[in-house]
Amino acid sequence: MPNDTPDLDLDRPSSGRIYDYWLGGTNNYAIDREFAEKQLALAPEIREAVRENRAFLRRAVRFAVESGIRQFVDLGSGLPTQGNVHEVADEVAPGATRVVYVDHEPVAHAHARILLEDTADPERHRALWGDFFDGPRLWERVVAEGIDPGEPICLLTVALLHLMPPESDPATPMAFYRDQLAPGSLLVLSHACLDTDDEAAKDAFGRIRDDYGKRTAVKASPMRSRAEITEFFGGLELIDPGLVWLPEWRPDEPYTGDVTRTRAVAGVARVPSPPE
């Protein structure tokens, strides 16, 4: 795989390594752990939220494969950690799937390349360093990695759209990516959400967001409402149960906690076939 990644910045916390630490992984450094613990002090539920987000990702990937989809594009894939997309997909359909991981954070891309070089079939699963906002240029590179735009694709934007510069417009590139999806494709999305009257939680997450932007290379958008998050699906029909709290999306077993404390919603939508 060509080395198209900018130099790594190891002097500041990495969002990917912080996420890995919260999940109980080992691909993180002291600077990441220190920052992660400070955020947990403000909102202890973060750890449960990231674990439920990862569990949602696994369930959505299994659903896509069981629906007949064999191509996956993971935008903002983050640091490879437990339950990667290609691992889950290959469990359901061994040797039949293709995954392209895309991330703009150099450390996440570097780790993804290392991980995929160690897989049994690295030619099926690829990692690209790329910017979500590049739209057409990024999609050309995705297709060049073996994704067939004429066949159904599972496009994953999991815990991505709330980590955008506040002045950015993610709706425009999202519309572009949706337009590239063939009928039968799935759009998988999760997004931080405080659709609640818990003012203490809103205050804590506001401080986390501000500190996160100062200390990492990632700037966080203002919190969006459930209605605003729904707009990212662009009118695609949401698959039952719709846009719900993370643990509520087709759980493997009943969730016994307070679903609102996961502080994120998730949904999957299908691209319809054109009218005859």
C-alpha positions as CSV (number, residue, x, y, z in Angstrom):
1,M,0.0,0.0,0.0
2,P,1.5,3.4,-0.9
3,N,2.4,5.7,2.0
4,D,0.1,8.7,1.3
5,T,-0.1,9.7,5.0
6,P,1.1,13.0,6.4
7,D,3.6,12.9,9.4
8,L,2.1,11.7,12.7
9,D,1.7,14.2,15.5
10,L,2.5,12.4,18.7
11,D,2.6,15.6,20.9
12,R,-1.1,15.9,21.3
13,P,-3.9,13.4,22.1
14,S,-5.3,11.5,19.2
15,S,-9.1,11.0,18.9
16,G,-8.5,7.5,17.6
17,R,-6.2,6.5,20.4
18,I,-8.6,8.1,23.0
19,Y,-11.5,6.0,21.6
20,D,-9.3,2.9,21.7
21,Y,-8.5,3.6,25.4
22,W,-12.2,4.0,26.3
23,L,-12.8,0.6,24.6
24,G,-10.1,-1.1,26.7
25,G,-7.6,-1.3,23.8
26,T,-3.8,-0.9,24.1
27,N,-3.0,1.3,21.0
28,N,-2.7,4.5,23.1
29,Y,-0.2,6.6,24.9
30,A,0.0,8.3,28.3
31,I,-1.0,11.6,26.7
32,D,-4.2,10.0,25.4
33,R,-5.0,8.2,28.6
34,E,-4.6,11.4,30.7
35,F,-6.9,13.3,28.4
36,A,-9.4,10.5,28.2
37,E,-9.6,10.2,32.0
38,K,-10.2,14.0,32.3
39,Q,-13.2,13.6,30.0
40,L,-14.5,10.6,31.9
41,A,-14.4,12.7,35.1
42,L,-16.8,15.1,33.4
43,A,-19.0,12.5,31.9
44,P,-18.4,8.9,33.1
45,E,-21.0,7.6,30.6
46,I,-18.6,8.2,27.7
47,R,-17.1,4.8,28.1
48,E,-20.4,3.1,27.9
49,A,-21.3,5.3,24.9
50,V,-18.3,4.3,22.9
51,R,-18.8,0.6,23.7
52,E,-22.4,0.7,22.6
53,N,-21.4,2.6,19.5
54,R,-19.0,-0.2,18.6
55,A,-21.6,-2.8,19.3
56,F,-24.0,-1.0,17.0
57,L,-21.4,-1.0,14.3
58,R,-21.0,-4.7,14.6
59,R,-24.8,-5.3,14.4
60,A,-25.2,-3.0,11.4
61,V,-22.4,-4.7,9.5
62,R,-23.9,-8.2,10.2
63,F,-27.3,-6.9,9.1
64,A,-25.7,-5.6,5.8
65,V,-24.0,-8.8,5.0
66,E,-27.1,-10.8,5.8
67,S,-29.0,-8.5,3.5
68,G,-26.6,-9.5,0.6
69,I,-24.2,-6.6,0.6
70,R,-20.6,-7.5,0.0
71,Q,-18.9,-4.0,-0.2
72,F,-18.2,-1.6,2.6
73,V,-16.9,1.9,2.7
74,D,-16.1,3.1,6.3
75,L,-15.7,6.9,6.3
76,G,-14.0,8.2,9.4
77,S,-13.1,4.6,10.4
78,G,-10.9,5.7,13.3
79,L,-8.2,3.5,14.9
80,P,-8.6,-0.2,14.2
81,T,-9.9,-1.8,17.4
82,Q,-12.1,-4.6,18.6
83,G,-14.6,-5.8,16.0
84,N,-13.4,-4.1,12.8
85,V,-15.7,-4.0,9.8
86,H,-13.8,-6.5,7.7
87,E,-13.6,-8.9,10.6
88,V,-17.3,-8.9,11.3
89,A,-18.2,-9.1,7.6
90,D,-15.8,-12.0,7.0
91,E,-17.4,-13.9,9.9
92,V,-20.7,-13.8,8.1
93,A,-19.5,-14.2,4.5
94,P,-15.9,-15.6,4.6
95,G,-13.8,-14.4,1.7
96,A,-16.6,-12.7,0.0
97,T,-16.5,-9.1,1.2
98,R,-14.4,-6.0,0.4
99,V,-13.8,-3.1,2.8
100,V,-12.2,0.3,2.2
101,Y,-11.4,2.2,5.4
102,V,-11.0,6.0,5.1
103,D,-9.7,8.3,7.8
104,H,-8.2,11.8,7.8
105,E,-6.3,11.3,11.1
106,P,-2.8,10.1,10.2
107,V,-2.4,7.8,13.3
108,A,-5.7,6.1,12.5
109,H,-4.7,5.5,8.9
110,A,-1.2,4.3,9.8
111,H,-2.6,1.7,12.2
112,A,-5.2,0.6,9.7
113,R,-2.5,0.0,7.1
114,I,-0.5,-2.1,9.6
115,L,-3.6,-4.1,10.6
116,L,-4.6,-4.9,7.0
117,E,-1.1,-5.9,6.0
118,D,-1.5,-8.6,8.7
119,T,-4.8,-9.9,7.4
120,A,-5.2,-13.1,5.5
121,D,-6.3,-11.3,2.3
122,P,-5.1,-7.7,2.3
123,E,-6.1,-7.2,-1.3
124,R,-9.8,-7.3,-0.4
125,H,-9.5,-4.8,2.4
126,R,-7.8,-1.4,1.9
127,A,-7.1,1.8,3.9
128,L,-7.0,5.3,2.5
129,W,-5.9,8.5,4.0
130,G,-8.6,10.9,2.9
131,D,-10.8,13.9,3.8
132,F,-14.6,13.4,4.1
133,F,-15.0,16.9,2.5
134,D,-13.1,15.9,-0.7
135,G,-16.3,14.3,-2.1
136,P,-15.7,13.4,-5.8
137,R,-11.9,13.1,-5.5
138,L,-12.2,10.8,-2.5
139,W,-14.8,8.6,-4.1
140,E,-12.7,8.2,-7.2
141,R,-10.0,6.8,-5.0
142,V,-12.4,4.5,-3.2
143,V,-13.6,3.1,-6.5
144,A,-10.0,2.7,-7.6
145,E,-9.5,0.4,-4.6
146,G,-12.0,-2.1,-6.0
147,I,-15.4,-0.8,-4.9
148,D,-18.0,-1.3,-7.6
149,P,-20.4,1.7,-7.6
150,G,-22.9,-0.3,-9.7
151,E,-23.4,-2.8,-6.9
152,P,-24.9,-2.2,-3.5
153,I,-22.5,-0.7,-0.9
154,C,-22.8,-0.3,2.8
155,L,-21.6,3.2,3.6
156,L,-20.7,3.7,7.2
157,T,-20.5,7.1,8.9
158,V,-20.3,5.9,12.5
159,A,-19.5,8.6,15.2
160,L,-18.2,10.8,12.4
161,L,-20.5,13.8,11.7
162,H,-20.3,15.2,15.2
163,L,-16.5,15.5,14.9
164,M,-16.5,18.2,12.2
165,P,-15.3,21.8,12.4
166,P,-18.2,23.9,13.7
167,E,-18.1,26.1,10.6
168,S,-18.2,23.1,8.2
169,D,-21.2,21.9,6.1
170,P,-21.2,18.1,6.3
171,A,-24.6,17.9,4.7
172,T,-23.2,18.7,1.2
173,P,-20.6,15.9,1.1
174,M,-23.2,13.5,2.7
175,A,-25.6,14.3,-0.2
176,F,-22.8,13.5,-2.7
177,Y,-22.0,10.2,-1.1
178,R,-25.6,9.2,-0.9
179,D,-26.0,9.9,-4.6
180,Q,-23.2,7.5,-5.4
181,L,-25.0,4.6,-3.8
182,A,-26.6,2.0,-6.0
183,P,-30.2,0.8,-5.2
184,G,-30.1,-1.7,-2.4
185,S,-27.2,0.1,-0.7
186,L,-27.3,0.9,3.0
187,L,-26.3,4.1,4.8
188,V,-25.2,3.4,8.4
189,L,-25.0,6.4,10.8
190,S,-24.5,7.2,14.4
191,H,-24.2,10.6,16.0
192,A,-23.8,12.1,19.4
193,C,-27.2,13.5,20.6
194,L,-28.4,15.1,23.8
195,D,-32.1,14.8,23.0
196,T,-32.9,15.2,26.6
197,D,-33.7,17.8,29.3
198,D,-30.7,16.9,31.3
199,E,-29.0,20.3,31.6
200,A,-26.1,19.0,33.6
201,A,-25.3,16.5,30.8
202,K,-25.5,19.3,28.2
203,D,-23.1,21.5,30.2
204,A,-20.6,18.6,30.7
205,F,-20.6,17.6,27.1
206,G,-20.3,21.3,26.0
207,R,-17.1,21.5,28.1
208,I,-15.9,18.2,26.7
209,R,-16.5,19.4,23.2
210,D,-14.6,22.6,23.7
211,D,-11.6,21.0,25.4
212,Y,-11.5,18.2,22.8
213,G,-11.1,20.8,20.1
214,K,-8.4,22.6,21.9
215,R,-6.3,19.5,22.8
216,T,-6.7,17.3,19.7
217,A,-6.6,17.8,16.0
218,V,-10.4,17.2,15.8
219,K,-12.9,20.1,16.1
220,A,-16.3,19.0,17.3
221,S,-19.5,20.4,15.9
222,P,-22.3,21.8,18.1
223,M,-24.7,19.1,19.4
224,R,-27.4,18.3,16.9
225,S,-31.0,17.4,17.6
226,R,-32.5,14.1,16.5
227,A,-34.4,16.0,13.7
228,E,-31.2,17.5,12.4
229,I,-29.4,14.2,12.5
230,T,-32.3,12.6,10.5
231,E,-31.7,15.1,7.7
232,F,-28.3,13.4,7.0
233,F,-30.3,10.4,5.6
234,G,-31.6,12.7,2.9
235,G,-35.1,11.2,2.7
236,L,-33.9,7.6,2.5
237,E,-36.3,5.2,4.2
238,L,-35.0,4.3,7.6
239,I,-35.1,0.6,8.4
240,D,-37.0,-0.5,11.5
241,P,-36.6,0.6,14.3
242,G,-35.6,4.0,12.8
243,L,-33.3,6.5,14.4
244,V,-33.0,5.4,18.0
245,W,-30.6,5.4,21.0
246,L,-27.6,3.2,20.3
247,P,-28.7,0.1,22.4
248,E,-32.2,0.2,20.8
249,W,-31.0,-0.6,17.2
250,R,-31.7,-4.3,16.8
251,P,-30.0,-5.4,20.1
252,D,-28.6,-8.9,20.4
253,E,-30.1,-9.0,24.0
254,P,-32.2,-6.6,26.1
255,Y,-30.4,-3.5,27.3
256,T,-31.0,-3.0,31.0
257,G,-29.5,0.5,31.5
258,D,-30.8,4.0,30.7
259,V,-30.5,4.2,26.9
260,T,-30.3,8.0,27.0
261,R,-27.0,7.8,28.8
262,T,-25.3,6.5,25.7
263,R,-25.7,10.0,24.4
264,A,-25.9,9.0,20.8
265,V,-28.5,7.8,18.3
266,A,-28.1,5.5,15.4
267,G,-30.0,4.3,12.3
268,V,-29.7,2.5,9.0
269,A,-31.4,3.5,5.8
270,R,-31.7,1.7,2.4
271,V,-31.4,3.2,-1.0
272,P,-34.6,2.3,-2.9
273,S,-34.9,0.8,-6.3
274,P,-36.0,3.3,-9.0
275,P,-39.7,3.2,-9.9
276,E,-40.5,1.0,-12.9
